[in-house]
């Protein structure tokens, strides 16, 4: 009997993943990572320990809770704050998946002498003919989470099971109800898990170690002053609501110039970009291409973006240019661009540093 450590979150997806693996004959152990504790002792939405313990009790499996708040602070919270202070829009889930969840669960898997780790993500692990491991999109495209997982390493992927890749959310709910799991009807969480009160800008104001950028100017593409903003951490590229400015036309944030504390506004057509510069690269289905090499891929520039055809040009081992066949709307520095092949498998990805 092979042992698998399932990362439980207290939600329905990870609960069903544990149930399915136990049903297949695996020796299942449930693990939850405590990642965040707010001043009022509120837990992160990703670590509902009482619910996870109830799932383990229902399934009759061992259960362990591990404290990972220090790692989460180092690899997720502080980079999240610093990116916003630099005028970028980070995606903390991507960093958390690689540097906290998988890193720690893999460590505990080895400690508990398990063969695999498993999660309730909507994706499938594939072992390719070239010997590498990659992720394939989920059967239910609307639920696919490969975008959030593109930074996983080969060591992490080869030890990972993802039982939900071929299921829809509706099927997962039905399985949970039939199995009598206590979280079968628990609603999904949509917010940033560690922002338990207020919004992300309030969180940054409360937790930033360095002074926040002062209020500055809204400007147009030519630098003409349009009004005053309340600080760059309150804005992101593509934002239209909450600007507090009436210009006589629908205005969008098209760029954030952090050194000048300027937020650039323009019409919707000004959001479209044809080229992206990316760094912090990770390749899955293929080894990292050599500088000068090119490849054709489908590219997503945010979680719910429909992938678009593009040519990727390697500039160095850790930087590349993406040339889109058609301009894409609002690619945002700090977010990620993830590349897919014709079989909907992840080729790789990187962080967007500049869009033009």
GUZA-935045 format. One record per residue (C-alpha): y, x, z. Coordinates in steps of 0.05 Angstrom, whole numbers, plus 5000, padded with zeros to 4 digits. Layout:
residues N
YXZ...
//
This chain:
residues 356
500050005000506750294979512550265028519450035005525950035045530149435025537649465036539248795069546348545070545347875104546147515037541247124994540247644940537648214984533547705023529947474960528948194938525348335003521247684998519047834926516948544942512948315003509647784960507548334911503948714967509049234986509849465057517049235066522049495117529049195122535149645133542449455140548249945140554149795184559950035142566149745173568749475239575849215241580349235301578248535321570848745314570148355249564448625207564848775133562548205089557248685064553848795131552548135165547648425215545547785250543847445184540048055160536048075225534447335217531847465147527348035172524747605228523247045178519447525133515947865190518248565171521049145212528549175215533449735229541049755232544550425220551750595232555050885169562350745186564351485183561451575113564550925090571351155116570751825081567951605013570750895006576650705049580851335046579951424970581650684962588250774998589951424963588751134894593550564907598751044934598251414867599350774828592150674808587350094820580650324849573949974851571150124920564349814907562750364856564050914906560450544961554150444919553251174903556051544963554351065020549050535004544350934960545751604994544251335063538550865045535151415007535851865067532851335113527251205062525151935067525751915142521251305145516451605093517651055043515951094969521950694944528550374963530449684936536649254932538548554911542948764853542548414786540148974741533649314721531550044727528450334663524650984655526051234584521751634537526452224545524452244618531051994645532351364686537750854670539850144684539149554638543548944641541048334680538047744643543847314667549847674636554847334682551347644742550048334713552048884762550649514721558149644716558349744792552350204791553850694735555151274783547951284810544451944801537552084771534752234840537351564865534951164805527851444803526751194874529850504863526849814853531149214832526848584833532448104812534148384743530247854705532547264748538546804747542546644810539845934807532746184807534246644865537046054905530845634890526146204912530046274976529845534991522345494976521046095020525145805077529746395081535446265131540846495082538446075023544945685018549746215044555646274996557146914958562747364980567947524927573147934965573648674980568548725036572749125086579148725076577348195127584447935138590447875092590348215023589148925000596549115003596948895076590649305090593849925059600249835099596149805163591350375149595050885107595651565141601751765100608251385088607950835036612050884972618950584980621149964941623450144871625349854804622049394755623649694687622149524614618649994566625350334551626950454624632149904631632349634702630148914708630048824784627249084849619949104870617049154941612849784931607750014879601649864923603049114912601949154836596549294785596449344709595548654678598648284737603047694720603547284784607347484846612747894811618447484839622447584776624847094723625847414655625546814609618647024582611747134612612047844640606148294657605448954693603949434636604450104673605750394742609851034744608351274815612851904815618951484797616650884838617450454776613349844755613849734680613949014655612748764585609948204543602448084538601848474472604249094509597849094551593349294493590950014488586750394436585051034473582851204544582351874579576651884630574152374681569152384740563652264690556452074702551252004648544751614657540651504595542452184565544352864592551853004592553853144519557053814502564653874491566253664420560453184413561552454398557451824407558051094390557550594447559649914473564750014528566749574587573449724621572649244680567148844713567948194673570148514608566148384545563949074519567649324457565449814403568250514411567251244395566751714454569252424444567452954496573253404514569753794569563953714616567953234658573052914612572752494549576852054503574751344484577251114416576450354410575350034342580149484364585249534421582949264488587048884539589549194604585049794615587350024683587850734712583250784772578150284744572050524706569750514634562250424628558350564563552350174537547450284481544549764432539149574483544249404538542450034577547650454613549151094575554351314627561451214649567651514680574151344715580151154672585751654682590451464626590950924574595050954509
//
